[in-house]
């Protein structure tokens, strides 16, 4: 297992997940609700920033590796899934939206793995729809974690709209990836 600074940042993202969750289990006497919300949102933002930074540094310093390419999306999916489950528990996100987003991530990860095994990984390369979906959910989640009004803006409402947009784009991108993979899926069935 290679170890370099970009991989360290990916591991840091994974380590920040339980910290983000633990913030909500600290006694209220130690950390009032508004501080919990702010701390969780900031932890998510820091973790999300490492996602961009680790890839940028790995490419810039020529420290890309197969292990880093594997670990990075795993860390992303763990971070998003943990945050969504936490938000469902706090009744800030509907369970159906979280299920759509998490279910898509599992489905597309499995599809990408299978496509790579048959030598067709380019058929499920990240699309622009997937990038916009990721951006919408990465904006929505910290807003929903923060939850408090800010500068006269209803942060919860903005975050809710963004998570709905992310859910729609999630379905759209899943359909896109499935359509790209469909010829390979059907040809494999015919070869059995």
C-alpha positions as CSV (number, residue, x, y, z in Angstrom):
1,X,0.0,0.0,0.0
2,X,1.6,3.2,-1.1
3,X,1.6,6.2,1.2
4,X,2.0,9.8,0.2
5,X,0.4,13.2,1.1
6,X,-2.5,12.9,-1.3
7,X,-3.4,9.4,0.2
8,X,-2.9,10.9,3.7
9,X,-5.6,13.5,2.8
10,X,-7.9,10.7,1.6
11,X,-7.4,8.9,4.9
12,X,-8.0,12.2,6.7
13,X,-11.4,12.4,5.0
14,X,-12.3,9.0,6.3
15,X,-11.2,9.8,9.8
16,X,-13.3,13.0,9.8
17,X,-16.5,11.0,9.3
18,X,-16.8,9.7,12.9
19,X,-15.8,13.1,14.2
20,X,-18.6,14.8,12.2
21,X,-21.1,12.3,13.7
22,X,-19.6,12.5,17.2
23,X,-20.2,16.3,17.3
24,X,-24.0,15.5,17.6
25,X,-23.4,13.2,20.6
26,X,-21.4,15.6,22.7
27,X,-23.5,16.8,25.7
28,X,-25.4,20.0,25.0
29,X,-23.8,21.6,28.1
30,X,-20.5,21.3,26.3
31,X,-21.7,22.3,22.8
32,X,-25.0,24.0,22.2
33,X,-27.0,23.0,19.1
34,X,-25.9,26.0,16.9
35,X,-22.3,25.1,17.7
36,X,-22.9,21.4,16.9
37,X,-24.4,22.4,13.5
38,X,-21.6,24.7,12.7
39,X,-18.9,22.2,13.7
40,X,-20.5,19.4,11.7
41,X,-20.8,21.7,8.6
42,X,-17.2,22.8,8.9
43,X,-15.9,19.3,9.3
44,X,-17.8,18.3,6.2
45,X,-16.5,21.3,4.3
46,X,-12.9,20.4,5.3
47,X,-13.4,16.8,4.4
48,X,-14.9,17.8,1.1
49,X,-12.0,20.1,0.4
50,X,-9.6,17.3,0.8
51,X,-11.4,15.5,-1.9
52,X,-10.5,18.1,-4.5
53,X,-7.0,18.7,-3.0
54,X,-5.9,15.1,-2.9
55,X,-6.6,14.5,-6.5
56,X,-5.1,17.8,-7.6
57,X,-1.9,17.2,-5.6
58,X,-1.6,13.5,-6.8
59,X,-1.8,14.7,-10.4
60,X,0.5,17.7,-9.9
61,X,3.2,15.8,-8.0
62,X,2.8,12.7,-10.2
63,X,1.9,10.6,-7.1
64,X,-1.2,8.9,-8.6
65,X,-1.6,5.2,-7.7
66,X,-4.1,2.4,-8.1
67,X,-4.6,2.4,-4.4
68,X,-5.3,6.1,-4.3
69,X,-7.7,5.8,-7.3
70,X,-9.5,3.1,-5.3
71,X,-9.6,4.8,-1.9
72,X,-10.6,8.3,-3.1
73,X,-14.2,7.3,-4.3
74,X,-14.6,5.0,-1.3
75,X,-13.9,7.9,1.0
76,X,-16.3,10.2,-0.9
77,X,-19.1,7.7,-0.7
78,X,-18.6,7.0,3.0
79,X,-18.5,10.7,3.7
80,X,-21.7,11.5,1.8
81,X,-23.5,8.3,3.1
82,X,-22.7,9.1,6.7
83,X,-23.8,12.7,6.4
84,X,-27.1,11.7,4.7
85,X,-27.8,9.1,7.3
86,X,-27.1,11.7,10.1
87,X,-29.4,14.2,8.3
88,X,-32.2,11.6,8.0
89,X,-31.8,10.8,11.8
90,X,-32.1,14.5,12.5
91,X,-35.2,14.8,10.2
92,X,-33.5,17.3,7.9
93,X,-33.5,15.0,4.8
94,X,-36.2,12.7,3.7
95,X,-35.2,9.0,3.9
96,X,-36.2,8.4,0.2
97,X,-33.8,11.1,-1.0
98,X,-31.0,9.6,1.0
99,X,-31.9,6.1,-0.3
100,X,-31.8,7.4,-3.9
101,X,-28.4,9.0,-3.5
102,X,-26.8,6.2,-1.5
103,X,-28.4,3.5,-3.7
104,X,-27.1,5.1,-6.9
105,X,-23.6,5.4,-5.5
106,X,-23.6,1.7,-4.6
107,X,-25.1,0.7,-8.0
108,X,-22.7,2.9,-10.1
109,X,-19.7,1.7,-8.0
110,X,-20.6,-1.9,-8.7
111,X,-21.2,-1.1,-12.4
112,X,-17.8,0.6,-12.7
113,X,-16.1,-2.3,-11.1
114,X,-17.7,-4.8,-13.4
115,X,-17.0,-2.6,-16.5
116,X,-13.4,-2.4,-15.5
117,X,-13.2,-6.1,-15.2
118,X,-14.4,-6.6,-18.8
119,X,-12.0,-3.8,-20.0
120,X,-14.7,-1.2,-20.6
121,X,-14.1,1.2,-17.8
122,X,-14.2,4.2,-20.2
123,X,-17.9,3.5,-20.8
124,X,-18.6,4.6,-17.2
125,X,-16.2,7.5,-16.9
126,X,-17.4,10.4,-14.8
127,X,-19.9,12.6,-16.9
128,X,-20.7,16.2,-16.6
129,X,-24.1,15.2,-15.1
130,X,-22.3,13.3,-12.4
131,X,-20.1,16.3,-11.7
132,X,-23.0,18.7,-11.4
133,X,-24.8,16.1,-9.1
134,X,-21.8,15.9,-6.9
135,X,-21.5,19.7,-6.7
136,X,-25.2,20.0,-5.7
137,X,-25.0,17.4,-3.0
138,X,-21.6,18.8,-1.7
139,X,-23.3,22.2,-1.4
140,X,-26.5,20.9,0.1
141,X,-25.1,18.7,2.8
142,X,-23.1,21.4,4.7
143,X,-26.1,23.7,4.5
144,X,-28.4,21.0,5.9
145,X,-25.9,20.2,8.6
146,X,-25.6,23.9,9.5
147,X,-29.4,24.2,9.5
148,X,-29.5,27.7,11.1
149,X,-30.6,30.9,9.3
150,X,-27.7,32.9,8.0
151,X,-27.7,36.6,6.9
152,X,-31.5,36.5,6.6
153,X,-31.3,33.4,4.3
154,X,-33.2,30.2,5.2
155,X,-30.2,27.8,4.9
156,X,-32.4,24.7,5.5
157,X,-34.7,25.6,2.6
158,X,-31.7,26.3,0.2
159,X,-30.1,23.0,1.3
160,X,-33.4,21.1,0.9
161,X,-33.8,22.4,-2.7
162,X,-30.2,21.5,-3.5
163,X,-30.6,18.0,-2.1
164,X,-33.8,17.5,-4.3
165,X,-31.8,18.8,-7.3
166,X,-29.0,16.3,-6.4
167,X,-31.5,13.5,-6.1
168,X,-33.0,14.2,-9.5
169,X,-29.5,14.5,-11.0
170,X,-28.6,11.3,-9.2
171,X,-31.3,9.4,-11.1
172,X,-30.5,11.1,-14.3
173,X,-26.8,10.3,-14.1
174,X,-27.6,6.7,-13.1
175,X,-29.8,6.3,-16.2
176,X,-26.9,7.9,-18.3
177,X,-24.3,5.4,-16.9
178,X,-26.7,2.5,-17.4
179,X,-27.3,3.5,-21.0
180,X,-23.6,3.7,-21.6
181,X,-23.0,0.3,-20.1
182,X,-26.1,-1.4,-21.6
183,X,-24.5,-2.7,-24.8
184,X,-21.8,-4.4,-22.7
185,X,-24.4,-5.7,-20.2
186,X,-26.5,-7.3,-22.9
187,X,-23.5,-8.7,-24.9
188,X,-22.2,-10.4,-21.8
189,X,-25.6,-12.0,-21.3
190,X,-25.5,-13.3,-24.8
191,X,-22.0,-14.8,-24.3
192,X,-23.1,-17.0,-21.4
